[in-house]
Structures are given as structure tokens and as C-alpha cells.
């Protein structure tokens, strides 16, 4: 989104939170040098604990009640805004007049609630995920959903990353709910690698949904596959995998995934839980890679069929879909073409930018 705003000549002030955003001083300098924003504010939501009395009296205790976590009124929704952070945010707004205030995630929505310095700014929330569904095992679903809808309704425009979330939010929110899917550039030099060294590529970060998915795949599907199939696993999910085999290549971090995607034949997305569009699926589509996934893998996709994905929740059928793509050249080419078409029609960056132009009133 920052790239989109810069491409449309917006002046951008970028605000983030030091601890939640996992910043360090090197990160801040690198971001400032990237040119993605005109001014950068990285705020610490809590003071140092060096003066423990000040920390308890002026941060911990007031913030405990501010975030509505008192014993009698527990908030059934994740809250990231602290009193300290909101005060700092107000100071930024007080000094500037903004056409748009753009917030990521409903957990930060209180930054604009009852804020006198919002003035006449158009408020936009990028929801990214259906948080109630993400935390349904931790929170009271009814109260969480009510709070999520209330927060999204504080904004003039809500952006949803998936068609399912656009449908849900638009049913309950009275503001404008717009589909803003994952946006990527079409990779350069597609299909330049003739002899691909990787049969399967599996990209996954470290979260509970990916942990469940990886466990299911390597426990129930992997033993059904021939031992000579080369599988490349990329991302922090490797820290949770105990399986070691000559045909499994583990890459904890890759600065650039393009080389791996170019050298792979088929992408995997064995998702059992989670919400939103799976970024790894859109990435694979952009390279024209057929994808083998579970039902959760096509969540958020605009096209549910003829999209380059072979879908099954059964381990044997999942294995058969993999083997079909690796052994049937005609089926492979058909699914590869479907993948590229689905990407070009729905997720190619400039096409998505033109759709956003209508949201931000750019002629």
C-alpha cells in the first residue's frame, strides 16, 4: 500500500509501534532510506522499566483500565493501543492536516475513536484478517464479533483482503467495504528455467495455523510420496519440523523467493485453519505454478475454480493431486495456464492499483 500511495504522489507520514512491529534502530534507518514515506514515526507504547514506580503508576495501572481489562468488564478482542501510544498519535495528528488516515487491523482502531484531531480526514481501515475467526477458541465469539464490527464501522472505508471477509463485513457494517486483494508484480523472465530442480516448494512462516498444516502434511501426506521427490521448505516453519530426509531442503530465510519459485514445479499450501487470502498462494500463481492445497488454501481467492489449484482435504487425494501434476504434462500445463490467468485478472499490481484509484478518488 505504501508503494501504491507513492506511485500516486501522496505525501506519507508512516507511524508504527516499536515493540509490536519488532523494530530496531537499524530497521528504522533502513525504512527511512527506502523512500516509502516522507516522515517516519516509530513510537514505543510503554516507557522504560528503569523507574519501576513511574512505570507502574503512569503506564501499567492506567493502561490496565484504559484497555478495558478490569475483572468485571473483560474485552473479548485484542487491543494494541495503549494510552501512551494514543497520546503520541494525537500529537502527530495535531500538527498536521491529513486527507486520509489509514489504519492496519481493527486492533488499532481506537487510535481514531473519540479523537478530536481526526478532523475532516477520511478514515480507512485495512482489515487484513477476520480477527474473530482467528481467535475463536480464545474469545467469546458473539462479543468479539460485535466489537470487531463496531471498530470497523468507525471508519469511512474498510478494505477487505478476501471476498469472504468483504461479504461478512459488508453485511454488518454500514460504511463502504471494498475488496483490496493481495497485489504483486508479474515476475520477470517467467519460465526461463527449463530443467527445474525442485518438485515441490512449501513456503510458511511461524504461526499456529502453519504449524498445524505442516504437521498434517509431513505426518499424513509425505509418507505416501515417492522418496525421490525433491521438496524445498522455506521459512521459519522449519524450526518446528523434526523430520529430516535427503529429499527435503530446508531454508529458514530467503531474501528473494523468485529463484526458488522459478526452479519449482508445484507449490504446496496445506492449510487446515486460518482466515484471509494465503499470500503464498498468490505468489505461486504469479509464477504460473500449479498449487496443491486444502480447502482453506483457496480462502479469499476471487475465483474458486479453474484457478490453478487442486484442492483436497484427504491425505490420499492430496498426494494423488501432487502426483498428477508431476506425471501428467497435459494436466500440468492446463493448471499452469489457469494459475497465470487467475493472477493476471485479480492480483497483478497495476490492475489492482487502478481499482484502488476509485477508492482514493484519483482520476
C-alpha positions in Angstrom: 0.0 0.0 0.0 2.9 2.4 0.7 4.2 1.7 -2.9 0.7 2.4 -4.2 0.5 5.8 -2.4 4.0 6.8 -3.6 3.1 5.8 -7.2 0.1 8.3 -6.9 2.3 11.1 -5.4 0.8 11.0 -1.9 2.7 12.7 0.9 3.0 9.9 3.5 3.6 10.0 7.2 4.2 6.5 8.5 3.5 5.5 12.1 4.4 2.2 13.7 4.9 0.8 17.2 8.4 -0.2 18.3 7.7 -3.5 20.1 4.8 -4.9 18.1 6.5 -4.0 14.9 9.7 -5.6 16.1 11.8 -2.6 15.1 15.4 -1.9 16.0 17.4 1.2 15.2 18.9 -0.4 12.0 15.4 -1.2 10.8 14.2 2.4 11.3 17.2 3.8 9.4 16.7 1.4 6.5 13.0 2.2 6.3 13.7 5.9 6.3 16.2 5.4 3.4 13.7 3.3 1.4 11.7 6.4 0.3 8.4 4.7 1.1 7.4 7.5 3.4 8.2 11.2 3.8 8.2 11.1 7.6 8.6 8.1 9.9 7.4 7.8 13.5 8.2 4.6 15.4 6.6 5.0 18.8 7.2 3.0 22.0 3.8 2.1 23.5 5.3 1.8 27.0 8.0 3.6 29.0 11.2 2.1 30.3 11.1 0.0 33.4 14.2 1.7 34.9 11.9 3.8 37.1 9.6 1.0 38.2 7.3 3.3 40.3 6.8 5.6 37.4 6.2 2.6 35.1 3.5 1.2 37.4 1.7 4.4 38.3 1.8 6.2 35.0 1.7 3.3 32.5 0.8 -0.1 33.8 -2.1 0.8 36.1 -3.8 3.5 33.9 -3.4 1.4 30.8 -4.9 -1.7 32.5 -8.2 0.1 32.9 -8.0 2.0 29.6 -7.8 -1.3 27.7 -11.0 -2.4 29.4 -9.4 -5.5 31.0 -10.7 -4.9 34.5 -12.1 -8.0 36.2 -15.8 -7.1 35.7 -15.5 -5.9 32.0 -13.1 -8.1 30.1 -12.7 -7.1 26.4 -13.2 -10.0 24.1 -11.0 -8.6 21.4 -7.2 -8.0 21.1 -6.3 -4.4 21.9 -2.9 -3.0 20.9 -3.5 0.7 21.6 -2.1 2.0 24.9 -2.8 5.4 26.4 0.8 6.4 25.8 0.7 5.4 22.1 -2.7 7.2 21.6 -1.3 10.4 23.1 1.7 10.3 20.8 -0.6 9.6 17.8 -2.7 12.6 18.8 0.3 14.8 18.8 1.1 13.8 15.2 -2.4 14.5 14.1 -2.5 17.8 15.9 0.5 19.1 14.0 -0.8 18.1 10.5 -3.9 18.1 8.4 -4.4 14.7 6.6 -6.7 13.9 3.8 -6.6 10.2 4.8 -5.8 8.4 8.0 -5.1 4.8 7.1 -5.0 2.1 9.8 -4.0 -1.5 9.6 -6.0 -4.0 11.6 -9.0 -3.4 13.9 -6.8 -3.9 17.0 -5.5 -0.3 16.3 -8.9 1.2 15.6 -9.1 3.1 18.9 -6.5 5.4 17.6 -9.3 7.3 15.7 -12.1 6.7 18.2 -13.1 9.8 20.1 -10.1 11.6 18.6 -10.7 15.3 18.1 -7.7 15.6 15.8 -9.1 13.3 13.2 -10.9 16.4 11.9 -12.2 16.1 8.4 -9.8 13.2 7.4 -11.3 10.3 5.5 -10.6 7.3 7.8 -9.6 4.0 6.1 -9.1 0.6 7.8 -7.3 -2.2 6.1 -8.7 -5.2 7.9 -6.3 -7.9 6.6 -8.0 -10.6 8.6 -11.3 -11.6 10.2 -9.9 -11.4 13.8 -12.9 -13.0 15.5 -12.4 -16.2 13.4 -8.7 -16.1 14.1 -9.3 -16.1 17.9 -12.5 -18.0 18.1 -11.0 -20.5 20.6 -9.8 -17.8 22.9 -12.7 -15.3 23.0 -16.4 -15.2 23.3 -17.4 -15.3 19.6 -20.5 -13.1 19.9 -18.8 -10.4 21.9 -15.7 -10.5 19.8 -17.6 -10.2 16.5 -19.7 -7.4 17.8 -16.6 -5.5 18.9 -14.9 -6.1 15.6 -17.8 -4.8 13.6 -18.1 -1.8 15.9 -14.4 -1.0 15.3 -14.6 -1.4 11.5 -17.7 0.8 11.5 -15.6 3.7 13.0 -14.1 4.2 9.6 -15.4 5.7 6.3 -13.9 2.9 4.2 -13.0 -0.7 5.1 -10.6 -2.7 2.8 -11.0 -6.5 2.9 -8.3 -8.7 1.5 -10.7 -11.6 0.7 -14.1 -11.9 -0.9 -15.4 -13.9 2.1 -14.4 -11.1 4.5 -15.8 -8.4 2.2 -19.1 -10.3 2.2 -19.2 -10.7 6.0 -18.2 -7.1 6.8 -20.5 -5.6 4.2 -23.4 -7.4 5.8 -23.0 -5.8 9.2 -21.0 -2.6 8.7 -22.8 0.5 7.3 -19.6 2.0 5.8 -18.1 1.3 2.4 -16.5 -2.1 2.3 -14.1 -2.6 -0.7 -12.1 -5.7 -1.9 -8.4 -4.9 -1.9 -6.7 -8.2 -2.6 -3.0 -9.1 -2.4 -1.1 -7.1 -5.1 2.1 -8.3 -6.8 4.1 -7.5 -9.9 4.2 -10.2 -12.5 7.6 -11.8 -12.2 10.1 -11.0 -15.0 11.6 -13.8 -17.1 9.0 -16.4 -16.4 9.7 -19.9 -17.5 13.4 -19.2 -18.2 14.4 -22.3 -16.1 13.9 -25.3 -18.3 15.2 -28.0 -16.0 13.7 -27.4 -12.6 15.5 -28.9 -9.7 12.6 -28.7 -7.1 9.5 -30.8 -7.5 7.6 -29.1 -4.6 8.0 -25.8 -2.9 6.4 -25.1 0.5 6.7 -21.5 2.0 5.4 -20.9 5.5 6.1 -18.6 8.4 5.9 -19.5 12.1 2.3 -19.3 13.3 -0.1 -21.8 14.8 -2.0 -22.3 11.6 1.2 -23.2 9.6 2.4 -25.4 12.4 -0.8 -27.5 12.2 -0.6 -27.6 8.4 3.0 -28.7 8.3 2.4 -31.4 10.9 -0.6 -32.7 8.9 1.4 -32.7 5.6 4.5 -34.4 6.9 2.6 -36.9 9.1 -0.2 -37.9 6.7 0.8 -37.0 3.2 4.6 -37.1 3.0 4.9 -40.8 3.8 2.7 -41.5 0.7 5.0 -39.8 -1.7 7.9 -41.4 -3.5 11.2 -40.9 -1.8 12.9 -39.2 -4.8 10.6 -36.2 -4.9 12.6 -33.0 -4.0 10.8 -30.8 -1.5 12.0 -27.3 -0.6 10.6 -25.9 2.7 11.2 -22.2 3.1 10.6 -20.1 6.2 10.5 -20.2 10.0 8.2 -23.2 9.9 11.5 -25.2 9.6 12.0 -24.6 13.3 9.0 -26.8 14.1 9.9 -29.7 11.7 11.6 -32.7 13.3 11.6 -34.7 10.0 15.0 -34.9 8.2 15.4 -36.6 4.9 17.8 -36.4 1.9 14.9 -35.2 -0.3 13.9 -32.3 2.0 15.7 -29.0 1.6 15.3 -26.6 4.5 15.8 -22.8 4.0 14.9 -20.8 7.1 15.2 -17.4 5.4 15.3 -16.3 1.8 15.9 -12.7 0.9 14.4 -13.3 -2.5 12.0 -16.2 -3.2 12.0 -15.7 -7.0 14.9 -18.1 -7.6 13.1 -20.8 -5.7 9.8 -20.3 -7.4 11.5 -20.3 -10.8 13.1 -23.6 -10.0 10.0 -25.3 -8.6 7.3 -27.3 -10.4 4.5 -27.3 -7.9 3.6 -25.2 -4.9 2.1 -26.6 -1.6 -0.4 -24.9 0.7 -1.7 -27.5 3.2 -3.8 -25.1 5.3 -6.3 -26.6 7.8 -7.2 -23.4 9.7 -6.8 -19.6 9.4 -8.5 -16.8 7.6 -7.8 -14.4 4.8 -6.0 -14.9 1.5 -2.9 -17.0 1.6 0.0 -14.9 0.3 2.0 -18.0 -0.7 -0.9 -19.0 -3.0 -0.9 -15.6 -4.8 2.9 -15.7 -5.0 2.8 -19.1 -6.6 0.0 -18.1 -9.1 2.2 -15.1 -10.2 4.9 -17.6 -11.3 2.4 -19.8 -13.1 2.9 -22.6 -10.6 0.0 -25.1 -10.1 -0.8 -25.4 -6.4 -1.9 -28.4 -4.3 -3.9 -27.3 -1.3 -6.6 -27.9 1.2 -10.0 -26.1 1.2 -8.5 -23.4 3.5 -5.9 -22.8 0.8 -8.3 -21.2 -1.6 -9.9 -19.0 1.1 -10.1 -15.4 -0.2 -9.4 -16.2 -3.8 -11.8 -14.4 -6.2 -12.0 -17.5 -8.5 -12.6 -20.7 -6.6 -12.3 -22.9 -9.7 -10.1 -23.0 -12.8 -7.6 -21.0 -10.8 -4.5 -23.3 -10.9 -5.3 -25.0 -7.6 -6.1 -28.7 -7.0 -8.0 -28.9 -3.7 -8.5 -31.8 -1.3 -8.6 -32.3 2.5 -8.0 -36.1 2.3 -4.3 -37.1 2.5 -4.5 -39.7 -0.2 -6.3 -37.4 -2.6 -3.8 -34.6 -1.7 -1.0 -37.0 -2.6 -2.7 -38.0 -5.8 -3.1 -34.4 -6.9 0.7 -33.9 -6.4 1.5 -36.9 -8.5 -1.0 -35.9 -11.2 0.8 -32.6 -11.7 4.3 -34.2 -11.6 3.5 -37.0 -14.1 0.8 -35.7 -16.4 2.3 -33.0 -18.6 -1.1 -32.0 -20.2 -2.7 -31.5 -16.7 0.3 -29.6 -15.6 0.2 -27.2 -18.5 -3.5 -26.7 -18.1 -3.2 -25.8 -14.4 -0.2 -23.6 -15.0 -2.2 -21.6 -17.6 -5.1 -21.3 -15.2 -2.7 -20.0 -12.5 -1.3 -17.2 -14.6 -4.8 -16.2 -15.8 -6.1 -16.1 -12.3 -3.2 -13.9 -11.2 -3.3 -11.5 -14.1 -7.1 -11.0 -13.8 -7.2 -10.5 -10.0 -3.8 -9.8 -8.3 -1.5 -8.1 -10.8 -0.3 -4.9 -9.2 -1.2 -2.3 -11.7 -4.7 -3.7 -12.3 -5.3 -3.6 -8.5 -3.9 -0.1 -8.4 -6.5 1.1 -10.9 -9.2 -0.3 -8.7 -7.8 1.5 -5.6 -7.8 4.7 -7.6 -11.6 4.7 -7.3 -11.4 4.4 -3.5 -8.9 7.2 -3.1 -10.7 9.4 -5.8 -7.8 9.5 -8.2 -8.9 10.4 -11.8 
